[in-house]
Amino acid sequence: MEKNEKLERTALHIKYMVSIRCKMIVKSELDQLGLQYGVVELGYVVVIGKMTFEQRDQLQIALLKSGLELMDDKNALLIEKIKKVIIEMVHYADDLPKIKNSIYISEKFNVGYPYLSNLFSTVTGITIEQYILIHKIERVKELLLYDKLNLTEISNKLNYSSVTHLSSQFKKVTGITPGNFKQIKHELKNNKIVNISSSNVILSKKYNKGSN
């Protein structure tokens, strides 16, 4: 029985949890309730082990005092569905929809976009459009690494108005241009260390002794 409880996972979605300070508050409240937790990200936390209704109520009361709020399962599920639709749209569809993202997502759920957008940003701390942008840039990286499409073809595939627009957004998210990204990819083959993330790119070089 104890082993099963250790394997149990409860995902809790929390409104207004949009900063590192909020994460610290949530961790503190979980610790005070004696609840173990694994993943703690902006907008949600995974509780490990059995969580009683009483503990959930106590957590809700404690979070409300700090301006946070547990979401009901219905809204939490909706957030996850929105993320899934965006990921499938950007990463797995042959081409992005030709209609506006707001219309596409709204039609998927048969719910007004303002409601979906407000709920999403309140919980995650970023807008739906920002979430889409992050995944589009990740998709651009993948396509650049595959090296099967040139930048113009990638731009068309992901519905950018121009290569310039794509390059501008790519640099805004990563800190470098697509051309620099491809250069880093090639330099990786020459035993250089590369650390690439959605927010920044760091390239550090290892030189052999005696090299110029």
Secondary structure, 3 states (H helix, E strand, C coil): CHHHHHHCEEEEEEECCCCHHHHHHHHHHHHHCCCEEEEEECCEEEEECCCCHHHHHHHHHHHHHCCCEECCHHHHHHHHHHHHHHHHHHHHCCCCCCCCHHHHHHHHHCCCHHHHHHHHHHHHCCCHHHHHHHHHHHHHHHHHHHCCCCHHHHHHHCCCCCHHHHHHHHHHHHCCCHHHHHHHHHHHCCCCEEEECCCCEEEECCCCCCCC
